[in-house]
Amino acid sequence: ARRRVGAGHLDRLRAALGPTIPVLIVPELFTRATGRRVVTLMAQSIHDELV
């Protein structure tokens, strides 16, 4: 739910700024876990934003 609300705010910001200024959601992982699984989750989240 929080991501949906934030995405709505970013959509309005993107519309106000215009297409020349890129706005991306930078993922933040709320865990103390480390390792391959965490890196994979972060990489997938970044990929989803860029593609």
Residue frames as qw, qx, qy, qz and C-alpha x, y, z in Angstrom:
[[0.000, 0.885, 0.465, 0.000, 0.00, 0.00, 0.00],
 [0.315, -0.784, 0.088, 0.527, 2.79, 2.41, 0.88],
 [0.398, -0.136, 0.586, 0.693, 4.49, 1.86, -2.49],
 [0.204, 0.625, 0.668, 0.348, 1.21, 2.55, -4.34],
 [0.138, -0.935, -0.249, 0.212, 0.77, 5.84, -2.49],
 [0.386, -0.611, 0.335, 0.604, 4.38, 6.82, -3.16],
 [0.404, 0.170, 0.686, 0.581, 4.03, 5.84, -6.82],
 [0.125, 0.830, 0.527, 0.132, 1.03, 8.15, -7.14],
 [0.237, -0.892, 0.030, 0.383, 3.03, 11.06, -5.71],
 [0.431, -0.353, 0.552, 0.621, 5.92, 10.29, -8.08],
 [0.374, 0.502, 0.676, 0.389, 3.55, 10.16, -11.05],
 [0.021, 0.958, 0.284, -0.040, 2.38, 13.69, -10.24],
 [0.374, -0.741, 0.295, 0.474, 5.98, 14.84, -9.76],
 [0.501, 0.006, 0.660, 0.560, 7.02, 13.30, -13.08],
 [0.273, 0.736, 0.561, 0.263, 4.13, 15.03, -14.84],
 [0.134, -0.968, -0.092, 0.190, 5.06, 18.40, -13.30],
 [0.446, -0.597, 0.433, 0.506, 8.76, 18.08, -14.15],
 [0.606, 0.662, -0.234, -0.374, 8.25, 16.98, -17.73],
 [0.987, 0.150, 0.013, 0.050, 9.97, 14.26, -19.71],
 [0.486, 0.711, -0.384, 0.333, 13.45, 15.81, -19.68],
 [0.168, -0.553, 0.658, -0.482, 14.09, 15.07, -15.99],
 [0.660, -0.082, -0.736, -0.121, 13.99, 11.35, -15.07],
 [0.478, -0.464, 0.449, -0.595, 12.50, 10.39, -11.70],
 [0.640, 0.072, -0.762, -0.062, 13.11, 6.86, -10.43],
 [0.765, -0.573, 0.065, -0.286, 12.04, 4.99, -7.33],
 [0.293, 0.522, -0.753, 0.272, 15.18, 3.95, -5.49],
 [0.810, -0.331, -0.458, -0.157, 14.48, 0.74, -3.62],
 [0.144, -0.577, 0.617, -0.515, 15.27, 0.43, 0.05],
 [0.707, -0.102, -0.698, -0.057, 15.47, -2.94, 1.68],
 [0.461, -0.615, 0.306, -0.563, 14.27, -3.05, 5.28],
 [0.976, -0.177, -0.127, 0.006, 16.21, -6.06, 6.49],
 [0.325, -0.781, 0.529, 0.076, 19.45, -6.86, 8.16],
 [0.907, 0.098, 0.392, 0.122, 19.87, -9.89, 5.94],
 [0.079, 0.730, -0.518, -0.438, 22.80, -10.06, 3.57],
 [0.527, -0.102, 0.819, 0.204, 23.90, -12.37, 0.83],
 [0.123, 0.044, 0.754, 0.644, 22.91, -13.50, -2.60],
 [0.016, 0.633, 0.772, 0.060, 19.14, -13.36, -2.05],
 [0.103, -0.805, -0.235, 0.535, 19.28, -9.73, -0.90],
 [0.148, -0.410, 0.468, 0.769, 21.45, -8.72, -3.85],
 [0.103, 0.272, 0.845, 0.450, 19.03, -10.49, -6.21],
 [0.016, -0.760, -0.625, 0.177, 16.03, -8.68, -4.70],
 [0.110, -0.748, 0.023, 0.654, 17.71, -5.28, -4.98],
 [0.166, -0.212, 0.659, 0.703, 18.90, -5.96, -8.52],
 [0.097, 0.470, 0.834, 0.273, 15.41, -7.00, -9.61],
 [0.045, -0.824, -0.435, 0.359, 13.86, -3.91, -8.05],
 [0.123, -0.622, 0.280, 0.721, 16.33, -1.61, -9.79],
 [0.171, 0.042, 0.807, 0.564, 15.81, -3.47, -13.07],
 [0.090, 0.652, 0.753, 0.009, 12.03, -3.02, -12.76],
 [0.040, -0.832, -0.171, 0.526, 12.50, 0.74, -12.39],
 [0.131, -0.540, 0.475, 0.682, 14.86, 1.11, -15.34],
 [0.127, 0.076, 0.865, 0.479, 13.06, -1.10, -17.84]]
